[in-house]
Amino acid sequence: MRKYIFILYTILIQGTAFACEACKKQRSPFNGIAHGRGPESDWDYLIVACMIAVTLYVLFATLKCLFRPLEKNRAHIKYTFIEPDPYGN
């Protein structure tokens, strides 16, 4: 468990600690995190916010369908390749 915490710490914290000098001089909320010129207008923030919202929704929907599939119909195509449970479940 400590190994995973260390890896997560290294990725999240240490990656932002070593930004190049040009990145540290940015005047944006992404100061020291993003590489490059940074956002050029307010539309860039809106686009990024929309992309984050879509990504989070897709992640949520994928995990929901993965862990709680609602298809119970025995005639569904997935049952053509899923073997029946030998214990009757």
C-alpha positions as CSV (number, residue, x, y, z in Angstrom):
1,M,0.0,0.0,0.0
2,R,2.9,2.4,0.8
3,K,4.3,1.7,-2.7
4,Y,1.1,3.0,-4.3
5,I,0.9,6.0,-2.1
6,F,4.5,6.9,-2.9
7,I,3.9,6.4,-6.7
8,L,0.8,8.7,-6.5
9,Y,2.7,11.3,-4.5
10,T,5.5,11.2,-7.0
11,I,3.2,11.6,-10.0
12,L,1.1,14.4,-8.5
13,I,3.5,16.4,-6.4
14,Q,6.9,15.9,-7.8
15,G,5.8,16.4,-11.4
16,T,4.8,20.0,-10.7
17,A,7.8,20.8,-8.5
18,F,10.2,20.7,-11.4
19,A,8.6,23.0,-14.0
20,C,10.9,24.8,-16.4
21,E,11.6,28.6,-15.9
22,A,9.2,29.6,-18.7
23,C,6.4,27.7,-17.1
24,K,7.0,29.3,-13.7
25,K,6.6,32.7,-15.3
26,Q,3.1,32.1,-16.6
27,R,0.3,34.4,-15.4
28,S,-2.5,31.8,-15.2
29,P,-4.0,29.4,-12.8
30,F,-1.8,26.7,-14.4
31,N,1.4,28.4,-13.3
32,G,4.1,25.8,-12.9
33,I,1.9,23.0,-14.0
34,A,1.2,23.4,-17.7
35,H,4.0,23.6,-20.3
36,G,3.7,26.1,-23.0
37,R,2.2,29.6,-23.5
38,G,-0.9,28.9,-21.5
39,P,-4.4,30.0,-22.2
40,E,-4.7,32.8,-24.7
41,S,-8.3,33.9,-24.0
42,D,-11.3,33.2,-21.7
43,W,-12.7,30.7,-24.2
44,D,-9.8,28.4,-23.5
45,Y,-10.9,28.1,-19.9
46,L,-14.5,27.3,-21.0
47,I,-13.2,24.6,-23.5
48,V,-11.1,23.0,-20.8
49,A,-14.0,23.0,-18.3
50,C,-16.2,21.4,-20.9
51,M,-13.6,18.7,-21.7
52,I,-13.2,18.0,-18.0
53,A,-17.0,17.7,-17.5
54,V,-17.4,15.3,-20.4
55,T,-14.4,13.2,-19.3
56,L,-15.8,12.9,-15.8
57,Y,-19.3,12.0,-17.1
58,V,-17.8,9.3,-19.4
59,L,-15.7,7.9,-16.5
60,F,-18.8,7.8,-14.2
61,A,-21.0,6.2,-16.9
62,T,-18.3,3.6,-17.7
63,L,-17.8,2.6,-14.1
64,K,-21.5,2.5,-13.5
65,C,-22.1,0.2,-16.5
66,L,-19.1,-1.9,-15.6
67,F,-20.1,-2.5,-11.9
68,R,-23.9,-2.4,-12.2
69,P,-25.0,-3.7,-15.6
70,L,-28.8,-3.4,-15.9
71,E,-29.3,-6.0,-18.6
72,K,-31.1,-9.0,-17.1
73,N,-32.8,-10.4,-20.2
74,R,-31.5,-13.9,-20.9
75,A,-32.0,-13.4,-24.7
76,H,-29.4,-10.6,-24.7
77,I,-26.5,-11.2,-27.1
78,K,-24.0,-11.2,-24.3
79,Y,-25.4,-14.5,-23.1
80,T,-24.3,-16.2,-26.4
81,F,-20.7,-16.2,-25.3
82,I,-21.0,-16.1,-21.5
83,E,-21.1,-19.6,-20.1
84,P,-23.9,-20.4,-17.7
85,D,-22.9,-20.5,-14.0
86,P,-22.6,-24.2,-12.9
87,Y,-24.0,-23.3,-9.5
88,G,-27.2,-21.9,-10.8
89,N,-26.6,-18.2,-10.2
